[in-house]
């Protein structure tokens, strides 16, 4: 497919993106002398179910406040790495005494589906090892125990079409793969050369 004209490749990409049931994965590999490129397009509504590939964080629950933005106090159990949950993460609770409804609460995920979890937030002056969840004013008081586990929730990760990526490849180390931290921007020069090579064929 090295001899396929760019106009034909663009048509195939659009065909894959607009498949009737769901987008078809489109992968284009191009080699040109000492440079090569790989282009991947999984469609405009691709869902990534596990953004970081790490084990979910687990924390021991020490307290759950009653309030509209309830503060949950946690500790790090033995064997778990310290660290805080990223803003906007989702967590689920188990083995909690009291606070009925905490383990069955549902929220809409970024993909629109309902998940049994709480989305966590923080405020600048919150104590260490705490997160905020939603409204717990209607729940009975927290009585003790419990685990808070990070829940992996799917997020939309839209891909550009080949036509869009050729016009706007993004910035290196941001929306474009970065390869050279000393000669910053050299990736854009290689992209321009690739685009010229594809246009000539």
Buried (B, 14 or more C-beta within 10 A) or exposed (E): EEEEEBEEBBEBBBEBBEEEEEBBEBEBEBEBEEEEBEBEBBBBEBBEEEEEEEEBBBBBBBEBBBEEEBBBBBEBEEEEEEEBBEEEBBBBBEEBEBBEEBEEBEBEBBBEEEBEBBBBBBEEEEEEBBBBBBEBEEBEEBEEEBBBBBBBBBBEEEBBBBBEBBEEBBEBEEEBEEEEEEEEEEBBEBBEBBBEBBEEB
